[in-house]
Amino acid sequence: MLDLVREIRDAEARGEARVLATVAQTRGSTPRKAGAALLLRPDGTFAGTIGGGCGEAEVWQEAMETLRDGLPRTVVVDLTEPVEGDDKICGGVMHVFIERVAG
């Protein structure tokens, strides 16, 4: 987390945008728990993780929207629905808060 804080501080000093996605609440089995964070850069790359896979991809898309419009949002990642493949181990729900933190 300290690396993310440093990057936010440095981006702010340079006037560059960053968006922070933080797991705010979880219920059931989820890949990460409350406090896990992902920091999105304008080029689409990121640091940190909120768990990977389809859920992280959904959050990444919404974070790109926050990067564009500056509006905070909450994404509910529902991992309880059946999906393709036999290797799925999660079955919970994550609420992820997304906000612009620099730029």
C-alpha positions as CSV (number, residue, x, y, z in Angstrom):
1,M,0.0,0.0,0.0
2,L,2.9,2.4,0.7
3,D,3.9,2.1,-3.0
4,L,0.5,3.2,-4.1
5,V,0.6,6.1,-1.7
6,R,4.0,7.2,-3.0
7,E,2.7,6.9,-6.6
8,I,-0.4,9.0,-5.8
9,R,1.8,11.7,-4.2
10,D,4.2,11.7,-7.1
11,A,1.4,11.8,-9.7
12,E,-0.2,14.7,-7.9
13,A,3.0,16.6,-7.9
14,R,3.4,16.1,-11.6
15,G,-0.3,16.9,-12.3
16,E,-1.0,13.4,-13.6
17,A,-4.3,11.6,-13.0
18,R,-4.7,8.5,-11.0
19,V,-7.8,6.5,-9.9
20,L,-7.9,4.4,-6.8
21,A,-10.3,1.4,-6.5
22,T,-10.6,0.1,-3.0
23,V,-12.5,-3.0,-1.8
24,A,-14.9,-1.4,0.7
25,Q,-16.9,-4.4,1.8
26,T,-17.0,-8.1,1.2
27,R,-19.5,-10.9,1.9
28,G,-18.7,-14.6,1.4
29,S,-15.7,-16.0,-0.3
30,T,-13.8,-13.3,-2.3
31,P,-10.2,-13.2,-3.6
32,R,-9.4,-10.1,-1.5
33,K,-10.8,-8.5,1.5
34,A,-11.7,-4.9,2.5
35,G,-8.8,-2.5,2.1
36,A,-7.3,-4.2,-1.0
37,A,-6.6,-1.6,-3.6
38,L,-5.8,-1.1,-7.3
39,L,-4.3,2.2,-8.6
40,L,-5.1,3.0,-12.3
41,R,-2.9,5.1,-14.6
42,P,-4.1,7.0,-17.6
43,D,-2.5,4.5,-20.0
44,G,-4.6,1.7,-18.5
45,T,-1.8,0.1,-16.6
46,F,-2.2,-0.4,-12.8
47,A,-0.5,-1.2,-9.6
48,G,-2.0,-3.4,-6.9
49,T,-4.9,-5.8,-7.2
50,I,-8.4,-6.3,-6.0
51,G,-8.3,-10.0,-6.9
52,G,-7.8,-10.5,-10.6
53,G,-10.0,-12.2,-13.2
54,C,-13.3,-11.0,-14.4
55,G,-14.1,-9.0,-11.3
56,E,-10.9,-7.0,-11.6
57,A,-11.6,-6.4,-15.3
58,E,-15.1,-5.0,-14.5
59,V,-13.6,-2.7,-11.9
60,W,-10.9,-1.6,-14.4
61,Q,-13.5,-0.6,-16.9
62,E,-15.4,1.5,-14.3
63,A,-12.1,3.0,-13.1
64,M,-11.4,4.1,-16.7
65,E,-14.8,5.9,-16.7
66,T,-13.9,7.6,-13.5
67,L,-10.6,8.7,-15.1
68,R,-12.6,10.2,-17.9
69,D,-15.4,11.9,-16.0
70,G,-13.9,12.3,-12.5
71,L,-17.0,10.9,-10.8
72,P,-16.7,8.5,-8.0
73,R,-18.7,5.2,-8.2
74,T,-19.2,1.9,-6.4
75,V,-19.0,-1.3,-8.3
76,V,-20.6,-4.5,-6.9
77,V,-18.7,-7.5,-8.1
78,D,-20.9,-10.5,-7.7
79,L,-18.9,-13.7,-7.7
80,T,-21.9,-15.9,-6.8
81,E,-23.2,-16.5,-10.3
82,P,-22.0,-19.6,-12.2
83,V,-19.3,-18.9,-14.8
84,E,-17.5,-20.9,-17.3
85,G,-14.7,-23.2,-16.1
86,D,-14.2,-25.5,-13.2
87,D,-11.5,-23.6,-11.4
88,K,-13.6,-20.9,-9.7
89,I,-13.1,-20.8,-6.0
90,C,-15.0,-17.6,-5.1
91,G,-18.6,-17.3,-4.3
92,G,-19.0,-13.9,-2.6
93,V,-19.7,-10.3,-3.3
94,M,-17.3,-7.3,-3.2
95,H,-18.2,-3.7,-3.1
96,V,-15.4,-1.6,-4.7
97,F,-15.3,2.2,-4.3
98,I,-13.6,4.0,-7.1
99,E,-12.4,7.6,-6.9
100,R,-10.0,10.0,-8.7
101,V,-7.2,10.7,-6.3
102,A,-4.8,12.8,-8.4
103,G,-4.8,15.0,-11.4
